[in-house]
Amino acid sequence: MRGAGTARMSLLRSISGRLLLLTLIFVMLAEVLIFVPSVARYRESYLMERLERAQIASLALLATPDDMVKPELEAELLRTAGVLNIVLRRDSIRELILAAPAPLALDATFDLRTAGPWTLVRDAFACLLAPPGRMVRVIGEPVQGGGVAIEVILPEAPLKEAMLAYGLRILVLSLIISAVTAVLIALALQRFLVGPMTRVIDSMQAFAEDPEDPEGDIAPRSSIAEVAAAERALARLQTDLRAALRQRARLAALGEALAKVSHDLRNLLSTAQLLADSLDGSADPRVARVGPKIIRSLDRAVSLCASTLDYGKVEEPQPVRRTVALRALVEEVGDTVFPDGGGGPGRPIFVNAAPEGLAVGADPDHLLRILANLARNARQAMEGAGRGGAVRIDARPEGERVVIAVSDEGPGLPDQAKAHLFTPFKGGATRGGAGLGLAIAAELARANGGEATLGLSTTEGTVFEVRLPAASAAALGQESAA
C-alpha cells in the first residue's frame, strides 16, 4: 500500500501526471459550462414535446362529433401526451379539452413563451433540486396557429428522471473525452518534452558521476527550439567544466610542486642570507658596494618563498569577528613591519594616524595581516626607489563602515600591477614581487565583510583603502572592560 501511494505521489509530481490531472480538470470545467445550458435546453425540449403532443390530442378530440370521446380514449390520449390536463385558449376563450378525473393541486407554473436563457437555466436547476411529487403547469404557444396558448398540467417526476439520465450521459461522455484528451496530451508531452528533458537529466547525472568521461556529454538533437537551446547550453557547460576541472587539477599539482620547491629554496636562501650578512662589514669597496644589493635580493627571494607557502594554505581559518580598537592594532602593525623603527637615508618611517576611539568589527589577526601586508608593500616600494618619507595608516568613519587608508610616498604602481591588482602572481606592487600580499589582503577583507581597494596611485605616492564594518564605542568599552 505504501509503495502504491508513493507511486501516485511521484506521478503527481511529474509533468506528465500534473498535465493529465489539469487536462481532466479543464475538460470537466468546459463540460460543466456546456452542461448547464444543455440541461436547460433539454428541459425546454421535453416540455415543448409534451405541449405538441397535448395539441395533437386536443385536435383529435375536437375532430370527433360533439367533442365527445369515451373515457378510455380520453385516458389514452392523456397518457400518450404524458400530461394530466389540457387547456386550449382560442379567441380569448379558455377551454378545458382533456382533464384527469381527480382534481389536481399545482405547485408551480412555467410560461415557455416569455422564458429567456437565464430563466430556463434557473427553472432547470429548480426542477433538479425540487422535492419529489410536484405538479406543474406549462404554458406554450400552439404550433401552426392552433390557438392563442396551450396549457398542460403534468407530474414533474418523469421530467426530473429524464434530466438526471441526460446529465449522467453527459458526465460519462465528458469523462471519456477528458481521458482520451489527457492520454493524447500525455503522449505528445512524453514525445516532445519529457523525453528530451529526461535525456538532459541523464546527461547531467552521468557528468556528475564521472566528469572526466566525455561519453556522458549530451549531443544536441532535439527539434524543439527551447529544448535544443537547453541541450546546447548543457553541452557547452560540460565542455567548459571539464576543461576547468582539468586545469584546476593541473594547477593543484603545480601548486603542490611549487610549495615543495619554495620550502627547499627558502632553506637554501636562508643559509645564503646568513652568509651574505657577513659581507656587510667587509672593507673591500667592491664588496661593500654590491653586498647590500645581494642582501636585499636575498631578502626579497626569502619573502617571496614565504608568501608563496602562506598563499598555498587553501584553508584560511574562519574569521572570529570582534570589536577591534584601530589605534592599538595599527601600533602592532608598525612594530611588525618596522621592527627597526625605520628612518635614515632612503628609509621610510611609520606613522600611526588612526584616531583614538575608532573601532571596527573584524578578526584582529586577519586585520593585522591585511594592514601588515599593505604596509610592508609600501615600505618595500619606497626603499626600492631609495625614497624617504612615511608609511602612514589613518582611518575615518564613513556611514556604517570605517575606511582605513594605508599611504606611502613611493613612486606609484607600475601599469602592469594596476591592470592585475589583487591577482596572485600578477599584481606585484614592487619589482620582483609576486602580488600575493595584495591578494591575501583582499581575500581576508572579503571574509570579514569588507573590501580592499586602490585609492590612488601617482608618482608621488599610493593609497590603499580597506573598508570594514564599524563597531560602536559602547561595544568597544564593554569589551575592553571585559
Backbone torsions as a table, in degrees:
resi	resn	phi	psi	omega
1	MET	NA	-41.4	179.7
2	ARG	-65.5	-38.5	178.2
3	GLY	-63.2	-40.3	178.4
4	ALA	-65.3	-40.7	178.5
5	GLY	-64.7	-39.9	178.1
6	THR	-64.0	-40.3	178.7
7	ALA	-62.7	-40.9	178.4
8	ARG	-64.5	-41.2	179.3
9	MET	-64.9	-39.0	177.6
10	SER	-64.1	-39.5	178.9
11	LEU	-63.9	-41.2	-179.3
12	LEU	-69.5	-26.0	178.7
13	ARG	-81.0	-15.9	-179.0
14	SER	-82.3	161.0	179.1
15	ILE	-65.1	-43.0	-178.7
16	SER	-61.7	-46.0	-178.8
17	GLY	-63.7	-43.1	-179.8
18	ARG	-69.0	-36.4	177.9
19	LEU	-67.5	-38.2	175.0
20	LEU	-59.1	-47.0	-179.5
21	LEU	-63.5	-44.5	179.8
22	LEU	-65.1	-37.1	178.3
23	THR	-63.2	-45.9	177.3
24	LEU	-58.4	-44.1	-178.7
25	ILE	-64.9	-45.9	-176.6
26	PHE	-67.7	-39.8	178.8
27	VAL	-65.9	-40.4	178.7
28	MET	-65.5	-37.1	175.2
29	LEU	-62.8	-42.1	177.5
30	ALA	-63.7	-38.5	179.1
31	GLU	-67.5	-34.0	176.4
32	VAL	-64.0	-42.1	178.3
33	LEU	-63.6	-30.7	176.9
34	ILE	-81.8	-34.4	-174.7
35	PHE	-64.3	-41.3	-174.7
36	VAL	-59.5	-54.5	177.9
37	PRO	-69.2	-27.1	180.0
38	SER	-66.2	-42.2	179.0
39	VAL	-65.3	-41.2	178.1
40	ALA	-62.4	-41.9	178.5
41	ARG	-67.1	-37.5	179.1
42	TYR	-63.4	-43.0	178.4
43	ARG	-62.1	-42.7	179.8
44	GLU	-62.6	-43.5	179.8
45	SER	-63.9	-39.1	179.0
46	TYR	-60.9	-48.0	-178.9
47	LEU	-68.6	-38.2	177.9
48	MET	-63.3	-37.8	177.5
49	GLU	-63.2	-40.4	178.2
50	ARG	-66.0	-36.2	177.2
51	LEU	-65.5	-40.8	178.5
52	GLU	-65.0	-43.3	177.4
53	ARG	-63.1	-39.7	178.9
54	ALA	-64.1	-38.0	178.5
55	GLN	-65.4	-39.8	178.2
56	ILE	-63.6	-41.9	179.0
57	ALA	-63.5	-39.8	179.7
58	SER	-67.9	-37.3	177.5
59	LEU	-65.6	-39.2	177.2
60	ALA	-62.2	-37.0	179.5
61	LEU	-70.8	-41.4	-178.4
62	LEU	-68.0	-22.3	-179.5
63	ALA	-78.9	-9.2	-179.4
64	THR	-84.4	154.9	177.0
65	PRO	-63.1	129.7	177.2
66	ASP	61.6	18.1	178.5
67	ASP	52.9	35.0	-177.4
68	MET	-114.9	132.3	175.4
69	VAL	-135.7	162.6	178.0
70	LYS	-70.0	151.3	178.2
71	PRO	-57.3	-34.5	179.4
72	GLU	-64.5	-42.0	179.9
73	LEU	-68.8	-38.2	178.4
74	GLU	-61.4	-42.9	178.0
75	ALA	-64.6	-37.0	178.6
76	GLU	-65.2	-41.1	179.1
77	LEU	-63.9	-43.1	179.3
78	LEU	-65.3	-40.1	-179.8
79	ARG	-66.3	-40.2	179.2
80	THR	-64.5	-39.4	179.4
81	ALA	-74.9	-19.2	-179.8
82	GLY	76.4	26.8	-178.9
83	VAL	-130.2	172.5	179.7
84	LEU	-114.5	-11.8	-176.0
85	ASN	-157.6	139.7	179.5
86	ILE	-131.7	126.2	176.9
87	VAL	-125.1	131.4	-179.2
88	LEU	-116.6	129.3	177.4
89	ARG	-102.6	119.9	178.2
90	ARG	-137.9	127.6	176.9
91	ASP	54.9	48.9	177.6
92	SER	62.9	14.9	178.0
93	ILE	-111.5	128.5	178.6
94	ARG	-99.9	113.7	-172.0
95	GLU	-117.9	126.7	175.4
96	LEU	-79.9	115.3	-176.2
97	ILE	-89.5	-56.1	-180.0
98	LEU	-132.7	146.2	-178.2
99	ALA	-150.4	148.0	175.2
100	ALA	-71.1	152.8	-177.0
101	PRO	-64.9	-31.3	-177.3
102	ALA	-96.6	149.0	177.2
103	PRO	-66.8	147.3	-175.3
104	LEU	-112.1	136.9	176.2
105	ALA	-99.3	118.8	-177.4
106	LEU	-84.4	140.3	176.4
107	ASP	-107.3	-26.2	-178.9
108	ALA	-160.7	156.4	177.7
109	THR	-127.7	134.8	-179.9
110	PHE	-127.4	124.8	179.6
111	ASP	-105.5	105.9	-178.4
112	LEU	-75.0	-11.8	-177.5
113	ARG	-70.6	-32.9	-175.5
114	THR	-114.9	5.8	-176.4
115	ALA	-76.3	125.2	174.6
116	GLY	-90.5	-179.3	-178.1
117	PRO	-57.9	-46.2	-178.2
118	TRP	-66.2	-35.5	178.1
119	THR	-65.9	-41.3	178.7
120	LEU	-63.1	-41.6	178.7
121	VAL	-64.6	-44.0	180.0
122	ARG	-62.0	-45.2	-178.8
123	ASP	-66.8	-33.5	179.3
124	ALA	-64.2	-46.0	-179.5
125	PHE	-72.8	-28.2	174.0
126	ALA	-64.8	-36.4	177.2
127	CYS	-65.5	-43.3	-178.3
128	LEU	-66.5	-31.9	-176.3
129	LEU	-96.5	-3.5	-175.5
130	ALA	-72.4	153.3	176.0
131	PRO	-66.7	155.9	-177.6
132	PRO	-70.6	158.2	173.4
133	GLY	85.3	15.6	-178.8
134	ARG	-77.3	147.7	171.2
135	MET	-110.8	128.9	-175.9
136	VAL	-125.7	150.9	173.9
137	ARG	-108.3	136.4	-178.6
138	VAL	-122.1	131.7	-179.7
139	ILE	-117.4	132.8	178.4
140	GLY	-147.2	177.0	178.9
141	GLU	-92.5	132.4	176.6
142	PRO	-66.2	149.3	178.7
143	VAL	-80.3	148.7	174.6
144	GLN	55.4	39.2	173.1
145	GLY	63.9	36.2	-178.8
146	GLY	-82.1	18.1	-179.7
147	GLY	143.9	-178.0	179.0
148	VAL	-80.4	-42.2	-178.5
149	ALA	-158.4	159.3	175.6
150	ILE	-130.9	135.9	-179.8
151	GLU	-121.1	142.2	175.4
152	VAL	-136.0	151.5	172.0
153	ILE	-116.8	129.4	-177.2
154	LEU	-145.9	155.3	174.9
155	PRO	-72.8	142.7	-176.3
156	GLU	-85.8	-15.1	-175.9
157	ALA	-59.9	-47.7	177.9
158	PRO	-60.6	-36.7	177.3
159	LEU	-63.2	-44.8	-179.7
160	LYS	-62.5	-42.6	177.8
161	GLU	-61.8	-41.5	179.7
162	ALA	-65.9	-39.4	178.7
163	MET	-66.3	-41.1	178.1
164	LEU	-64.1	-41.4	177.7
165	ALA	-63.1	-41.1	178.8
166	TYR	-63.9	-43.3	178.9
167	GLY	-63.9	-37.1	178.1
168	LEU	-64.6	-40.8	178.3
169	ARG	-62.7	-40.9	178.3
170	ILE	-65.2	-40.1	179.2
171	LEU	-62.0	-46.5	179.4
172	VAL	-62.1	-44.1	179.1
173	LEU	-62.8	-38.6	179.5
174	SER	-64.8	-41.3	178.5
175	LEU	-63.4	-41.1	179.0
176	ILE	-64.2	-45.6	179.2
177	ILE	-62.7	-41.8	179.8
178	SER	-63.0	-44.4	-178.8
179	ALA	-64.3	-45.4	-179.7
180	VAL	-63.5	-44.0	179.5
181	THR	-62.4	-44.5	-179.6
182	ALA	-62.9	-41.8	179.7
183	VAL	-64.6	-43.7	179.3
184	LEU	-62.7	-42.4	179.0
185	ILE	-66.7	-39.4	179.2
186	ALA	-63.6	-41.3	178.2
187	LEU	-64.2	-42.1	178.4
188	ALA	-65.1	-41.1	178.9
189	LEU	-64.4	-42.0	178.0
190	GLN	-61.4	-38.8	-177.7
191	ARG	-73.2	-41.4	-170.2
192	PHE	-102.9	-17.4	-176.5
193	LEU	-129.1	-54.3	-174.8
194	VAL	-64.7	-42.8	178.9
195	GLY	-59.2	-53.2	176.8
196	PRO	-60.4	-37.4	178.6
197	MET	-66.6	-36.1	177.1
198	THR	-63.2	-39.0	176.4
199	ARG	-60.9	-43.1	179.3
200	VAL	-62.8	-44.7	-179.2
201	ILE	-64.6	-43.7	179.0
202	ASP	-60.8	-41.1	179.5
203	SER	-65.3	-39.7	178.1
204	MET	-64.8	-41.4	179.4
205	GLN	-66.7	-40.0	178.3
206	ALA	-64.6	-38.8	179.0
207	PHE	-67.3	-39.1	179.4
208	ALA	-65.2	-35.2	-179.2
209	GLU	-73.2	-37.0	-178.7
210	ASP	-147.1	85.9	-177.9
211	PRO	-64.8	-20.1	-177.3
212	GLU	-81.5	-13.1	-176.5
213	ASP	-90.1	111.2	-179.6
214	PRO	-72.1	-10.8	179.1
215	GLU	-66.5	-22.7	-179.9
216	GLY	-82.6	-3.8	179.9
217	ASP	-68.2	142.6	-179.8
218	ILE	-80.2	143.7	175.8
219	ALA	-107.8	108.6	-177.6
220	PRO	-59.1	127.1	-179.6
221	ARG	-151.0	0.8	-178.3
222	SER	-69.3	144.3	177.3
223	SER	-88.1	-6.4	178.2
224	ILE	-88.5	128.4	-172.1
225	ALA	-58.2	-46.8	-176.8
226	GLU	-66.1	-44.0	179.6
227	VAL	-67.0	-39.2	178.0
228	ALA	-62.4	-39.6	177.4
229	ALA	-63.3	-41.0	177.9
230	ALA	-64.3	-40.5	178.7
231	GLU	-64.4	-42.1	179.4
232	ARG	-65.7	-40.9	178.6
233	ALA	-63.3	-41.3	178.7
234	LEU	-66.1	-39.9	179.0
235	ALA	-62.3	-43.3	177.6
236	ARG	-64.2	-40.8	-180.0
237	LEU	-63.1	-43.5	179.3
238	GLN	-62.2	-42.2	179.2
239	THR	-64.6	-45.7	-178.5
240	ASP	-66.5	-41.4	-179.9
241	LEU	-65.5	-39.4	179.2
242	ARG	-63.2	-42.5	178.1
243	ALA	-64.4	-41.1	179.7
244	ALA	-65.9	-39.0	178.8
245	LEU	-65.6	-40.5	178.1
246	ARG	-64.8	-43.1	178.5
247	GLN	-63.8	-39.2	180.0
248	ARG	-65.9	-40.0	178.6
249	ALA	-64.0	-41.3	178.6
250	ARG	-65.3	-41.5	178.9
251	LEU	-65.1	-37.3	177.7
252	ALA	-62.8	-44.4	178.0
253	ALA	-64.2	-41.7	178.8
254	LEU	-64.7	-39.5	179.2
255	GLY	-65.0	-39.1	178.1
256	GLU	-63.4	-43.5	178.4
257	ALA	-65.1	-40.3	-179.9
258	LEU	-64.7	-37.3	178.7
259	ALA	-63.7	-41.4	178.5
260	LYS	-65.0	-43.9	179.4
261	VAL	-63.3	-43.1	-179.0
262	SER	-63.3	-38.3	179.2
263	HIS	-62.6	-48.8	-179.6
264	ASP	-68.0	-38.4	-178.5
265	LEU	-67.2	-36.0	178.8
266	ARG	-63.8	-39.1	177.5
267	ASN	-63.3	-43.3	179.1
268	LEU	-64.4	-42.1	-178.8
269	LEU	-68.7	-34.4	177.5
270	SER	-62.6	-39.8	176.4
271	THR	-63.9	-44.7	178.4
272	ALA	-63.6	-34.3	179.4
273	GLN	-65.4	-40.6	177.6
274	LEU	-63.5	-41.1	178.8
275	LEU	-67.6	-37.7	-178.0
276	ALA	-69.8	-27.0	-179.9
277	ASP	-61.5	-26.9	179.8
278	SER	-71.4	-16.6	179.0
279	LEU	-78.2	-14.2	-173.1
280	ASP	-62.7	-34.2	-178.0
281	GLY	-101.2	17.4	-178.0
282	SER	-68.8	143.7	178.0
283	ALA	-84.5	-13.9	179.4
284	ASP	-67.7	123.9	-177.1
285	PRO	-62.7	-34.9	179.8
286	ARG	-68.8	-39.8	177.6
287	VAL	-66.0	-40.9	179.0
288	ALA	-63.4	-29.4	-178.4
289	ARG	-78.8	-41.8	-175.5
290	VAL	-95.5	-16.3	-177.7
291	GLY	-57.7	-51.4	179.5
292	PRO	-59.5	-34.8	178.9
293	LYS	-66.4	-40.4	178.3
294	ILE	-64.3	-41.5	-179.3
295	ILE	-63.2	-43.5	179.9
296	ARG	-63.9	-39.5	178.5
297	SER	-64.2	-40.9	178.0
298	LEU	-67.0	-37.5	178.0
299	ASP	-61.7	-44.3	179.9
300	ARG	-65.4	-38.2	179.7
301	ALA	-65.3	-42.2	178.0
302	VAL	-64.4	-41.2	179.0
303	SER	-63.3	-40.0	178.9
304	LEU	-63.4	-42.8	178.7
305	CYS	-64.1	-41.8	179.9
306	ALA	-64.9	-41.8	179.4
307	SER	-64.4	-39.8	179.6
308	THR	-63.6	-42.3	179.1
309	LEU	-66.5	-38.8	178.4
310	ASP	-66.2	-40.9	-179.3
311	TYR	-69.3	-26.5	179.4
312	GLY	-70.1	-11.6	176.3
313	LYS	-79.1	92.9	-174.0
314	VAL	-62.9	-38.0	-175.1
315	GLU	-84.4	91.8	171.8
316	GLU	-77.3	139.7	177.9
317	PRO	-64.0	145.4	177.3
318	GLN	-64.5	137.9	-178.2
319	PRO	-66.9	139.4	172.7
320	VAL	-107.6	94.1	-171.1
321	ARG	-79.0	129.3	177.9
322	ARG	-135.6	174.0	174.8
323	THR	-79.9	120.1	-174.1
324	VAL	-116.5	124.1	174.5
325	ALA	-75.0	119.9	-171.2
326	LEU	-67.8	-44.7	-173.4
327	ARG	-61.5	-41.1	179.4
328	ALA	-66.8	-38.6	-179.1
329	LEU	-70.8	-38.7	177.9
330	VAL	-63.0	-32.7	176.4
331	GLU	-62.5	-38.5	176.5
332	GLU	-65.7	-37.2	177.8
333	VAL	-60.3	-44.4	178.6
334	GLY	-60.8	-41.9	178.9
335	ASP	-65.7	-30.8	-178.5
336	THR	-76.3	-45.5	-174.2
337	VAL	-86.6	-29.5	-179.2
338	PHE	-121.0	63.5	179.6
339	PRO	-65.5	-23.3	179.9
340	ASP	-90.1	-1.6	-179.6
341	GLY	86.6	-20.6	-179.8
342	GLY	72.5	-168.8	179.7
343	GLY	90.9	163.2	-177.7
344	GLY	104.5	174.0	-178.6
345	PRO	-61.8	124.0	177.3
346	GLY	69.2	16.0	-178.3
347	ARG	-126.0	123.7	-176.4
348	PRO	-77.7	165.7	173.8
349	ILE	-112.6	168.9	-180.0
350	PHE	-109.7	135.3	179.8
351	VAL	-123.1	121.9	175.7
352	ASN	-95.3	103.0	-178.3
353	ALA	-108.4	14.6	178.9
354	ALA	-69.4	130.9	-177.5
355	PRO	-71.9	153.1	176.5
356	GLU	-69.6	144.5	175.4
357	GLY	85.7	-8.7	178.9
358	LEU	-86.6	132.6	-175.7
359	ALA	-138.3	156.7	177.0
360	VAL	-127.6	160.8	174.1
361	GLY	-99.8	101.5	-175.7
362	ALA	-158.9	168.8	172.9
363	ASP	-76.2	120.6	-175.5
364	PRO	-61.7	-36.8	178.6
365	ASP	-66.3	-42.5	178.0
366	HIS	-63.6	-44.4	-178.7
367	LEU	-64.0	-37.1	177.0
368	LEU	-62.1	-42.0	179.1
369	ARG	-66.6	-39.9	179.8
370	ILE	-60.3	-53.6	-176.1
371	LEU	-69.9	-33.7	178.5
372	ALA	-66.2	-40.9	177.8
373	ASN	-62.4	-44.8	-179.5
374	LEU	-67.0	-42.0	179.7
375	ALA	-67.3	-37.7	178.9
376	ARG	-65.3	-42.6	176.2
377	ASN	-60.0	-41.5	-179.9
378	ALA	-62.5	-44.5	-179.9
379	ARG	-64.3	-43.6	-179.9
380	GLN	-63.6	-37.3	179.3
381	ALA	-64.6	-42.5	-178.9
382	MET	-70.7	-42.0	179.3
383	GLU	-67.9	-36.1	178.3
384	GLY	-64.3	-30.0	178.5
385	ALA	-90.8	-0.6	-179.7
386	GLY	68.7	30.3	-178.1
387	ARG	-103.3	146.3	169.8
388	GLY	-91.5	-159.9	180.0
389	GLY	113.6	-153.2	-173.6
390	ALA	-137.8	143.4	165.2
391	VAL	-96.7	118.2	-169.2
392	ARG	-118.0	134.7	174.0
393	ILE	-122.1	118.7	174.1
394	ASP	-131.9	176.9	-176.3
395	ALA	-151.9	156.8	178.3
396	ARG	-150.9	146.2	174.9
397	PRO	-75.4	146.7	178.9
398	GLU	-145.5	88.3	-176.6
399	GLY	68.3	-126.8	179.8
400	GLU	-91.3	12.1	-179.7
401	ARG	-126.3	166.3	174.9
402	VAL	-121.0	130.7	178.9
403	VAL	-100.9	118.5	177.5
404	ILE	-103.9	122.5	-177.0
405	ALA	-109.0	128.6	175.1
406	VAL	-112.6	110.7	-174.4
407	SER	-119.5	153.4	176.0
408	ASP	-138.6	175.9	179.4
409	GLU	-117.7	35.2	-178.3
410	GLY	-83.3	-169.0	-174.9
411	PRO	-82.0	1.0	-177.8
412	GLY	90.5	171.0	-177.1
413	LEU	-85.6	143.8	173.1
414	PRO	-65.5	157.9	-179.7
415	ASP	-60.6	-37.4	179.6
416	GLN	-63.9	-37.2	179.2
417	ALA	-67.6	-38.2	178.5
418	LYS	-66.0	-36.3	-177.9
419	ALA	-70.7	-27.6	-176.8
420	HIS	-125.8	40.6	-177.0
421	LEU	-63.1	139.5	179.5
422	PHE	65.9	13.6	175.8
423	THR	-99.2	123.8	-177.0
424	PRO	-57.9	136.7	175.1
425	PHE	67.0	7.4	178.4
426	LYS	-127.7	-29.2	-172.4
427	GLY	-101.8	39.0	180.0
428	GLY	-64.6	130.2	-179.0
429	ALA	-85.8	-16.7	179.6
430	THR	-122.3	156.7	179.3
431	ARG	-63.4	127.3	-179.0
432	GLY	88.3	-6.0	179.6
433	GLY	-80.2	162.9	-178.8
434	ALA	-105.6	-7.3	-179.7
435	GLY	77.6	11.4	-177.7
436	LEU	-74.3	-31.3	179.4
437	GLY	-62.2	-42.7	178.2
438	LEU	-67.5	-41.1	-179.3
439	ALA	-63.4	-42.3	179.4
440	ILE	-67.6	-39.9	179.0
441	ALA	-61.6	-44.1	179.5
442	ALA	-64.9	-40.1	-179.0
443	GLU	-66.0	-43.1	179.9
444	LEU	-69.1	-34.9	177.7
445	ALA	-63.9	-42.1	177.7
446	ARG	-64.2	-38.7	-179.8
447	ALA	-64.0	-24.9	-180.0
448	ASN	-98.8	18.0	176.4
449	GLY	79.2	19.4	-179.7
450	GLY	-129.2	-155.6	179.7
451	GLU	-156.6	153.9	174.9
452	ALA	-117.3	128.4	-177.1
453	THR	-136.3	163.8	174.1
454	LEU	-87.9	120.9	178.8
455	GLY	-76.4	-59.2	176.3
456	LEU	-158.9	160.9	178.2
457	SER	-152.5	114.4	178.0
458	THR	-130.5	-179.1	177.0
459	THR	-70.6	-7.4	179.2
460	GLU	-99.2	-5.8	179.5
461	GLY	151.5	174.7	-177.0
462	THR	-135.2	145.0	177.4
463	VAL	-129.4	124.0	170.8
464	PHE	-106.5	142.9	-178.8
465	GLU	-122.2	137.0	176.6
466	VAL	-120.0	119.8	179.9
467	ARG	-105.0	124.2	-178.7
468	LEU	-134.3	156.0	177.3
469	PRO	-60.6	138.4	179.2
470	ALA	-77.3	157.1	174.0
471	ALA	-121.3	141.7	-177.1
472	SER	-71.7	153.6	179.0
473	ALA	-65.9	-32.9	178.6
474	ALA	-63.6	-43.9	178.8
475	ALA	-63.7	-36.6	178.3
476	LEU	-63.8	-42.5	179.2
477	GLY	-64.1	-41.7	179.4
478	GLN	-62.4	-42.9	-177.1
479	GLU	-69.7	-37.6	178.9
480	SER	-64.4	-40.5	178.4
481	ALA	-64.1	-38.0	178.4
482	ALA	-65.3	NA	NA
